[in-house]
Amino acid sequence: MPIRVVLVDDHQIVLHGLQQLFSRQPDFEVLHCCSDGASAIEAVLESHPDVLVLDLRMPNQSGLDVLRALAARRAECRTVLLTAAVRDEEVMEAVKLGAMGLVLKESQPEVLIDCVRKVARGEQWIERETVTRAFRSYVARQSSARDMPAALTPREIEIVRMVSQGLRNKAIGERLSISEGTVKVHLHNIYEKLGVDGRLELVLIAQQRGLS
């Protein structure tokens, strides 16, 4: 089955280039090309794509506005943000809103293709150099994150390391000889202790603390 994508960018030349790029890949199917946030939301609700490739900076409705609107409608969609530049606070909000990938427009086309393939498989992909500054700033604001090893039990630290290695809950449970449900309970406790909202945020904070 091809990876079904919706492409969103307010610049027609860029949007056309994205369409050509993905259409040339045998494992992709372009469902919609949208030039604004409203049509992007409509396309996602209508076609339920595997991945939404979303321009961060758009007039009227930004990429973050689109993510907020989809979250309000409980329309889950794996999303890759595409941007020419990004501020620290935008990175953090994108993560909190569930974005699974972020690629700079200056990157090689192959980088974007690889990112979307990984996100379609449920993996998180983000250019480390793009967000290092943002997460350093974030960690500096989070005292619990600064004290991660002290805040967590040895078992919780072990789970954080496995999550950072890309293991899913089932695989973690098999390695630790515990149920997948128990892994979920541990992760919930970890999120609560560290004040993070999800797996990607946890992974990137763990990388900053040397627990990956």
Summary of the structure (lengths in Angstrom):
residues: 212
radius of gyration: 17.7
end to end distance: 32.6
largest distance: 52.5
contacts: 672
relative contact order: 0.11
helix: 57%
strand: 14%
